[in-house]
């Protein structure tokens, strides 16, 4: 018989949900500077059609720049989020749906739902630090958004 998934304790789950909300607030504010401490400088990331990006700065330049200023209202769905954790509580994985608003070239809005897997380890200024992110859009969602918000802090 296969053992049960290693669900996080209520304490770790609450910490990860709080981390997700604080990070999402940086995305909504297009505030890169405040988002950096959430991630390991050598974090690995990829998205729907992106190759593996190595390092926070490559991720920022190739993914954050093409999404954050062009969308609005980014949120993780805390209720639907699953959090798994290692037995020693030093590593956790958040499996979470997310949503945002995208914009067509004519300025009309569309729903931009997706899902993410985020691997975190204990440490960093936020108590947990992300070491890997895979964020992808749901099928059929336009890949490009044409919003134009300023980056608040680079």
Secondary structure, DSSP 8 states (H G I E B T S, - for coil): ------B--HHHHHHHHHHHHHHHHHHHHTBHHHHGGGEEEEEEEEETT---EESHHHHIIIIIHHHGGG-EEEEE-TTT-EEEE-TTSSEEEEEEEEEEEEE-TTS-EEE--EEEEEEEEE-STTSEEEEEEEEEE-TTS-S--------SB-
